[in-house]
């Protein structure tokens, strides 16, 4: 190796080591709580809600610089939206030395998020008044969540669901032109790829387990493909295409559930045994609307339900369909109710 090149390498290595030692020495003598207010302020500005850190704040330097926050709360108008046991932020060093905080990674452990829509149709994460904020840019290349819980309730319709034991990994998360005073336009500006796994999702009396979603979003178009879950003792799979680029969102859904236990389905309708057997279900649907209520009357598509050797309350369904073919008069409700 040429002597000048060797000397240059030694000097460069020495500068890197000096920079690393200086950085560590700097933070060893820092009061970490001095950054608490700045972190709360910056996070509140980006998220458009109140962020508070009640627990300890710690620093780690290896293998990279991370700030750990414990007992983090997110609120809006005094109402708590989320509580997170531990938040781990990966911080880029160079901006920090210029007194700027730039988040490279974000990891949440044991978050519990509660979303609610009131009787007026307003979500609890929305502000009642604008604080004059305009557009914000998010640029978080990596976001992860472990052992999370999400609860949603709708006071207008009475609907609610709870997703538990969830893990989420998000890459290339970004948003350009998001108005923080109007969270409803966030989906139109997001770009990301994500992978979500939930142990269980409870929707009223319906339980979905082993739920897995792969998601890609860009320029207001979000694709969930594939979507898999266990329901009624069978494995279902499908995909959803959602387009938020227009004033009214548009949705396309394809889903298939093969060999599901019909008795598990009827448990939602009656505590008494109603039917036994397996059936295949498939559907292709499209709809548009800003809310479920708006979208419901626009639903169009096909639904297929097939089964063999289905027995309802001790009666052979194939025999009932034979009677239907000869008489052209068949009512499934009559079959179910006739034995009660």
Buried (B, 14 or more C-beta within 10 A) or exposed (E): EEEEEEEEEEEEEEEEEEEEEEBEEEBEEEEEEEBBEEBBEBBBBBBBBBBBBEBEBEBEEEEEBBBBBBBBBBBBEEEBBBBBBBBBBBBBBEEBEEEEBBBBBBBBBEBBBBBBBEEEEEBBBBBEEEEEBEEBEBEBBBBBBBBBBBBBBBBEEEEBBBBBBBBBBBEBBBBEEBBBBEBEBBBBBBBBBBBBBBBBBBEEEEBBEBBBBBBBBEEBBBBBBEBBBBBBEBBBBBBBBBBBEEEEBBBBBBBBBBBBBBBEBBBEEEEEEBBBBBBBBBBBBBBBBEEEEEBEEEEEEEEEEEBEEBBBBEBEBEEBEEEEEEEEEEEEEEBBEEEE
